């Protein structure tokens, strides 16, 4: 599938810039996973007439925080005075 061009509607990065940031931040297996998810998302977006840029950004970023330590999420929850019951969950919920 051909690479799409971002028009900076969702973030101030080009797709190659986003991909490079993800490659630097994620383990190789996770990085390859998000690239595959993007291809699936683009196929579905085309079939359903959905914004390709939105589908690409969402797919590529969906696991960006997956490898973050739990302490990072707890700190954000507390600092932003989010619902305390969020502390009952874990990374499977938090990273999303």
Chimera marker file (.cmm) of the C-alpha trace (Angstrom):
<marker_set name="trace">
<marker id="1" x="0.000" y="0.000" z="0.000" r="1" g="1" b="0" radius="0.5"/>
<marker id="2" x="1.347" y="3.453" z="-0.866" r="1" g="1" b="0" radius="0.5"/>
<marker id="3" x="2.472" y="5.709" z="1.957" r="1" g="1" b="0" radius="0.5"/>
<marker id="4" x="0.059" y="8.509" z="2.715" r="1" g="1" b="0" radius="0.5"/>
<marker id="5" x="1.038" y="12.138" z="3.196" r="1" g="1" b="0" radius="0.5"/>
<marker id="6" x="0.003" y="13.923" z="6.352" r="1" g="1" b="0" radius="0.5"/>
<marker id="7" x="-1.419" y="17.398" z="6.045" r="1" g="1" b="0" radius="0.5"/>
<marker id="8" x="-0.730" y="18.151" z="9.722" r="1" g="1" b="0" radius="0.5"/>
<marker id="9" x="-4.381" y="18.022" z="10.681" r="1" g="1" b="0" radius="0.5"/>
<marker id="10" x="-3.805" y="15.821" z="13.721" r="1" g="1" b="0" radius="0.5"/>
<marker id="11" x="-0.208" y="16.421" z="14.753" r="1" g="1" b="0" radius="0.5"/>
<marker id="12" x="2.600" y="18.681" z="13.569" r="1" g="1" b="0" radius="0.5"/>
<marker id="13" x="4.680" y="15.851" z="12.114" r="1" g="1" b="0" radius="0.5"/>
<marker id="14" x="4.988" y="14.175" z="8.771" r="1" g="1" b="0" radius="0.5"/>
<marker id="15" x="4.381" y="10.428" z="8.659" r="1" g="1" b="0" radius="0.5"/>
<marker id="16" x="8.133" y="9.700" z="8.299" r="1" g="1" b="0" radius="0.5"/>
<marker id="17" x="8.836" y="11.877" z="11.356" r="1" g="1" b="0" radius="0.5"/>
<marker id="18" x="6.183" y="10.053" z="13.388" r="1" g="1" b="0" radius="0.5"/>
<marker id="19" x="7.506" y="6.670" z="12.255" r="1" g="1" b="0" radius="0.5"/>
<marker id="20" x="11.050" y="7.638" z="13.293" r="1" g="1" b="0" radius="0.5"/>
<marker id="21" x="9.855" y="8.708" z="16.752" r="1" g="1" b="0" radius="0.5"/>
<marker id="22" x="7.979" y="5.463" z="17.166" r="1" g="1" b="0" radius="0.5"/>
<marker id="23" x="10.964" y="3.418" z="16.003" r="1" g="1" b="0" radius="0.5"/>
<marker id="24" x="13.136" y="5.138" z="18.612" r="1" g="1" b="0" radius="0.5"/>
<marker id="25" x="10.576" y="4.709" z="21.404" r="1" g="1" b="0" radius="0.5"/>
<marker id="26" x="9.312" y="1.169" z="20.838" r="1" g="1" b="0" radius="0.5"/>
<marker id="27" x="10.887" y="-2.251" z="20.946" r="1" g="1" b="0" radius="0.5"/>
<marker id="28" x="11.341" y="-3.712" z="17.447" r="1" g="1" b="0" radius="0.5"/>
<marker id="29" x="8.470" y="-6.209" z="17.737" r="1" g="1" b="0" radius="0.5"/>
<marker id="30" x="6.069" y="-3.496" z="18.979" r="1" g="1" b="0" radius="0.5"/>
<marker id="31" x="7.223" y="-1.147" z="16.207" r="1" g="1" b="0" radius="0.5"/>
<marker id="32" x="6.575" y="-3.785" z="13.524" r="1" g="1" b="0" radius="0.5"/>
<marker id="33" x="3.176" y="-4.452" z="15.111" r="1" g="1" b="0" radius="0.5"/>
<marker id="34" x="2.085" y="-0.804" z="14.827" r="1" g="1" b="0" radius="0.5"/>
<marker id="35" x="3.182" y="-0.705" z="11.173" r="1" g="1" b="0" radius="0.5"/>
<marker id="36" x="1.014" y="-3.757" z="10.459" r="1" g="1" b="0" radius="0.5"/>
<marker id="37" x="-1.899" y="-2.235" z="12.374" r="1" g="1" b="0" radius="0.5"/>
<marker id="38" x="-1.546" y="0.915" z="10.265" r="1" g="1" b="0" radius="0.5"/>
<marker id="39" x="-1.788" y="-1.080" z="7.039" r="1" g="1" b="0" radius="0.5"/>
<marker id="40" x="-4.939" y="-2.813" z="8.273" r="1" g="1" b="0" radius="0.5"/>
<marker id="41" x="-6.402" y="0.510" z="9.441" r="1" g="1" b="0" radius="0.5"/>
<marker id="42" x="-5.730" y="2.112" z="6.053" r="1" g="1" b="0" radius="0.5"/>
<marker id="43" x="-7.369" y="-0.791" z="4.230" r="1" g="1" b="0" radius="0.5"/>
<marker id="44" x="-10.443" y="-0.492" z="6.453" r="1" g="1" b="0" radius="0.5"/>
<marker id="45" x="-10.483" y="3.306" z="6.183" r="1" g="1" b="0" radius="0.5"/>
<marker id="46" x="-10.426" y="3.153" z="2.387" r="1" g="1" b="0" radius="0.5"/>
<marker id="47" x="-13.195" y="0.559" z="2.294" r="1" g="1" b="0" radius="0.5"/>
<marker id="48" x="-15.329" y="2.653" z="4.648" r="1" g="1" b="0" radius="0.5"/>
<marker id="49" x="-14.486" y="6.120" z="3.274" r="1" g="1" b="0" radius="0.5"/>
<marker id="50" x="-12.807" y="7.246" z="6.488" r="1" g="1" b="0" radius="0.5"/>
<marker id="51" x="-10.056" y="9.890" z="6.724" r="1" g="1" b="0" radius="0.5"/>
<marker id="52" x="-6.799" y="8.089" z="5.883" r="1" g="1" b="0" radius="0.5"/>
<marker id="53" x="-4.629" y="10.474" z="7.856" r="1" g="1" b="0" radius="0.5"/>
<marker id="54" x="-6.741" y="9.953" z="10.997" r="1" g="1" b="0" radius="0.5"/>
<marker id="55" x="-6.626" y="6.177" z="10.542" r="1" g="1" b="0" radius="0.5"/>
<marker id="56" x="-2.863" y="6.222" z="10.059" r="1" g="1" b="0" radius="0.5"/>
<marker id="57" x="-2.137" y="8.430" z="13.083" r="1" g="1" b="0" radius="0.5"/>
<marker id="58" x="-4.481" y="6.442" z="15.331" r="1" g="1" b="0" radius="0.5"/>
<marker id="59" x="-3.045" y="3.101" z="14.242" r="1" g="1" b="0" radius="0.5"/>
<marker id="60" x="0.577" y="4.154" z="14.567" r="1" g="1" b="0" radius="0.5"/>
<marker id="61" x="0.066" y="5.767" z="17.981" r="1" g="1" b="0" radius="0.5"/>
<marker id="62" x="-2.246" y="3.189" z="19.534" r="1" g="1" b="0" radius="0.5"/>
<marker id="63" x="0.550" y="1.442" z="21.464" r="1" g="1" b="0" radius="0.5"/>
<marker id="64" x="2.890" y="4.410" z="21.964" r="1" g="1" b="0" radius="0.5"/>
<marker id="65" x="2.535" y="4.269" z="25.748" r="1" g="1" b="0" radius="0.5"/>
<marker id="66" x="2.311" y="0.468" z="26.000" r="1" g="1" b="0" radius="0.5"/>
<marker id="67" x="5.884" y="0.129" z="27.279" r="1" g="1" b="0" radius="0.5"/>
<marker id="68" x="5.703" y="2.982" z="29.797" r="1" g="1" b="0" radius="0.5"/>
<marker id="69" x="6.203" y="2.031" z="33.448" r="1" g="1" b="0" radius="0.5"/>
<marker id="70" x="3.096" y="1.868" z="35.623" r="1" g="1" b="0" radius="0.5"/>
<marker id="71" x="4.540" y="4.615" z="37.806" r="1" g="1" b="0" radius="0.5"/>
<marker id="72" x="4.238" y="7.077" z="34.901" r="1" g="1" b="0" radius="0.5"/>
<marker id="73" x="0.516" y="6.413" z="34.598" r="1" g="1" b="0" radius="0.5"/>
<marker id="74" x="-0.063" y="6.590" z="38.355" r="1" g="1" b="0" radius="0.5"/>
<marker id="75" x="1.766" y="9.916" z="38.470" r="1" g="1" b="0" radius="0.5"/>
<marker id="76" x="-0.403" y="11.354" z="35.664" r="1" g="1" b="0" radius="0.5"/>
<marker id="77" x="-3.624" y="10.086" z="37.232" r="1" g="1" b="0" radius="0.5"/>
<marker id="78" x="-2.742" y="11.698" z="40.561" r="1" g="1" b="0" radius="0.5"/>
<marker id="79" x="-1.286" y="14.922" z="39.140" r="1" g="1" b="0" radius="0.5"/>
<marker id="80" x="-4.369" y="15.535" z="37.017" r="1" g="1" b="0" radius="0.5"/>
<marker id="81" x="-6.784" y="14.562" z="39.804" r="1" g="1" b="0" radius="0.5"/>
<marker id="82" x="-8.382" y="11.918" z="37.611" r="1" g="1" b="0" radius="0.5"/>
<marker id="83" x="-10.926" y="9.465" z="39.016" r="1" g="1" b="0" radius="0.5"/>
<marker id="84" x="-9.206" y="7.467" z="41.793" r="1" g="1" b="0" radius="0.5"/>
<marker id="85" x="-10.773" y="4.225" z="40.540" r="1" g="1" b="0" radius="0.5"/>
<marker id="86" x="-8.407" y="4.454" z="37.561" r="1" g="1" b="0" radius="0.5"/>
<marker id="87" x="-5.678" y="3.310" z="39.948" r="1" g="1" b="0" radius="0.5"/>
<marker id="88" x="-7.450" y="-0.085" z="40.087" r="1" g="1" b="0" radius="0.5"/>
<marker id="89" x="-6.525" y="-0.753" z="36.464" r="1" g="1" b="0" radius="0.5"/>
<marker id="90" x="-3.218" y="-1.461" z="34.781" r="1" g="1" b="0" radius="0.5"/>
<marker id="91" x="-1.286" y="-0.786" z="31.615" r="1" g="1" b="0" radius="0.5"/>
<marker id="92" x="-3.720" y="-2.744" z="29.446" r="1" g="1" b="0" radius="0.5"/>
<marker id="93" x="-6.242" y="0.036" z="30.112" r="1" g="1" b="0" radius="0.5"/>
<marker id="94" x="-3.928" y="2.968" z="30.862" r="1" g="1" b="0" radius="0.5"/>
<marker id="95" x="-1.871" y="2.889" z="27.673" r="1" g="1" b="0" radius="0.5"/>
<marker id="96" x="-4.964" y="3.471" z="25.587" r="1" g="1" b="0" radius="0.5"/>
<link id1="1" id2="2" r="1" g="1" b="0" radius="0.2"/>
<link id1="2" id2="3" r="1" g="1" b="0" radius="0.2"/>
<link id1="3" id2="4" r="1" g="1" b="0" radius="0.2"/>
<link id1="4" id2="5" r="1" g="1" b="0" radius="0.2"/>
<link id1="5" id2="6" r="1" g="1" b="0" radius="0.2"/>
<link id1="6" id2="7" r="1" g="1" b="0" radius="0.2"/>
<link id1="7" id2="8" r="1" g="1" b="0" radius="0.2"/>
<link id1="8" id2="9" r="1" g="1" b="0" radius="0.2"/>
<link id1="9" id2="10" r="1" g="1" b="0" radius="0.2"/>
<link id1="10" id2="11" r="1" g="1" b="0" radius="0.2"/>
<link id1="11" id2="12" r="1" g="1" b="0" radius="0.2"/>
<link id1="12" id2="13" r="1" g="1" b="0" radius="0.2"/>
<link id1="13" id2="14" r="1" g="1" b="0" radius="0.2"/>
<link id1="14" id2="15" r="1" g="1" b="0" radius="0.2"/>
<link id1="15" id2="16" r="1" g="1" b="0" radius="0.2"/>
<link id1="16" id2="17" r="1" g="1" b="0" radius="0.2"/>
<link id1="17" id2="18" r="1" g="1" b="0" radius="0.2"/>
<link id1="18" id2="19" r="1" g="1" b="0" radius="0.2"/>
<link id1="19" id2="20" r="1" g="1" b="0" radius="0.2"/>
<link id1="20" id2="21" r="1" g="1" b="0" radius="0.2"/>
<link id1="21" id2="22" r="1" g="1" b="0" radius="0.2"/>
<link id1="22" id2="23" r="1" g="1" b="0" radius="0.2"/>
<link id1="23" id2="24" r="1" g="1" b="0" radius="0.2"/>
<link id1="24" id2="25" r="1" g="1" b="0" radius="0.2"/>
<link id1="25" id2="26" r="1" g="1" b="0" radius="0.2"/>
<link id1="26" id2="27" r="1" g="1" b="0" radius="0.2"/>
<link id1="27" id2="28" r="1" g="1" b="0" radius="0.2"/>
<link id1="28" id2="29" r="1" g="1" b="0" radius="0.2"/>
<link id1="29" id2="30" r="1" g="1" b="0" radius="0.2"/>
<link id1="30" id2="31" r="1" g="1" b="0" radius="0.2"/>
<link id1="31" id2="32" r="1" g="1" b="0" radius="0.2"/>
<link id1="32" id2="33" r="1" g="1" b="0" radius="0.2"/>
<link id1="33" id2="34" r="1" g="1" b="0" radius="0.2"/>
<link id1="34" id2="35" r="1" g="1" b="0" radius="0.2"/>
<link id1="35" id2="36" r="1" g="1" b="0" radius="0.2"/>
<link id1="36" id2="37" r="1" g="1" b="0" radius="0.2"/>
<link id1="37" id2="38" r="1" g="1" b="0" radius="0.2"/>
<link id1="38" id2="39" r="1" g="1" b="0" radius="0.2"/>
<link id1="39" id2="40" r="1" g="1" b="0" radius="0.2"/>
<link id1="40" id2="41" r="1" g="1" b="0" radius="0.2"/>
<link id1="41" id2="42" r="1" g="1" b="0" radius="0.2"/>
<link id1="42" id2="43" r="1" g="1" b="0" radius="0.2"/>
<link id1="43" id2="44" r="1" g="1" b="0" radius="0.2"/>
<link id1="44" id2="45" r="1" g="1" b="0" radius="0.2"/>
<link id1="45" id2="46" r="1" g="1" b="0" radius="0.2"/>
<link id1="46" id2="47" r="1" g="1" b="0" radius="0.2"/>
<link id1="47" id2="48" r="1" g="1" b="0" radius="0.2"/>
<link id1="48" id2="49" r="1" g="1" b="0" radius="0.2"/>
<link id1="49" id2="50" r="1" g="1" b="0" radius="0.2"/>
<link id1="50" id2="51" r="1" g="1" b="0" radius="0.2"/>
<link id1="51" id2="52" r="1" g="1" b="0" radius="0.2"/>
<link id1="52" id2="53" r="1" g="1" b="0" radius="0.2"/>
<link id1="53" id2="54" r="1" g="1" b="0" radius="0.2"/>
<link id1="54" id2="55" r="1" g="1" b="0" radius="0.2"/>
<link id1="55" id2="56" r="1" g="1" b="0" radius="0.2"/>
<link id1="56" id2="57" r="1" g="1" b="0" radius="0.2"/>
<link id1="57" id2="58" r="1" g="1" b="0" radius="0.2"/>
<link id1="58" id2="59" r="1" g="1" b="0" radius="0.2"/>
<link id1="59" id2="60" r="1" g="1" b="0" radius="0.2"/>
<link id1="60" id2="61" r="1" g="1" b="0" radius="0.2"/>
<link id1="61" id2="62" r="1" g="1" b="0" radius="0.2"/>
<link id1="62" id2="63" r="1" g="1" b="0" radius="0.2"/>
<link id1="63" id2="64" r="1" g="1" b="0" radius="0.2"/>
<link id1="64" id2="65" r="1" g="1" b="0" radius="0.2"/>
<link id1="65" id2="66" r="1" g="1" b="0" radius="0.2"/>
<link id1="66" id2="67" r="1" g="1" b="0" radius="0.2"/>
<link id1="67" id2="68" r="1" g="1" b="0" radius="0.2"/>
<link id1="68" id2="69" r="1" g="1" b="0" radius="0.2"/>
<link id1="69" id2="70" r="1" g="1" b="0" radius="0.2"/>
<link id1="70" id2="71" r="1" g="1" b="0" radius="0.2"/>
<link id1="71" id2="72" r="1" g="1" b="0" radius="0.2"/>
<link id1="72" id2="73" r="1" g="1" b="0" radius="0.2"/>
<link id1="73" id2="74" r="1" g="1" b="0" radius="0.2"/>
<link id1="74" id2="75" r="1" g="1" b="0" radius="0.2"/>
<link id1="75" id2="76" r="1" g="1" b="0" radius="0.2"/>
<link id1="76" id2="77" r="1" g="1" b="0" radius="0.2"/>
<link id1="77" id2="78" r="1" g="1" b="0" radius="0.2"/>
<link id1="78" id2="79" r="1" g="1" b="0" radius="0.2"/>
<link id1="79" id2="80" r="1" g="1" b="0" radius="0.2"/>
<link id1="80" id2="81" r="1" g="1" b="0" radius="0.2"/>
<link id1="81" id2="82" r="1" g="1" b="0" radius="0.2"/>
<link id1="82" id2="83" r="1" g="1" b="0" radius="0.2"/>
<link id1="83" id2="84" r="1" g="1" b="0" radius="0.2"/>
<link id1="84" id2="85" r="1" g="1" b="0" radius="0.2"/>
<link id1="85" id2="86" r="1" g="1" b="0" radius="0.2"/>
<link id1="86" id2="87" r="1" g="1" b="0" radius="0.2"/>
<link id1="87" id2="88" r="1" g="1" b="0" radius="0.2"/>
<link id1="88" id2="89" r="1" g="1" b="0" radius="0.2"/>
<link id1="89" id2="90" r="1" g="1" b="0" radius="0.2"/>
<link id1="90" id2="91" r="1" g="1" b="0" radius="0.2"/>
<link id1="91" id2="92" r="1" g="1" b="0" radius="0.2"/>
<link id1="92" id2="93" r="1" g="1" b="0" radius="0.2"/>
<link id1="93" id2="94" r="1" g="1" b="0" radius="0.2"/>
<link id1="94" id2="95" r="1" g="1" b="0" radius="0.2"/>
<link id1="95" id2="96" r="1" g="1" b="0" radius="0.2"/>
</marker_set>
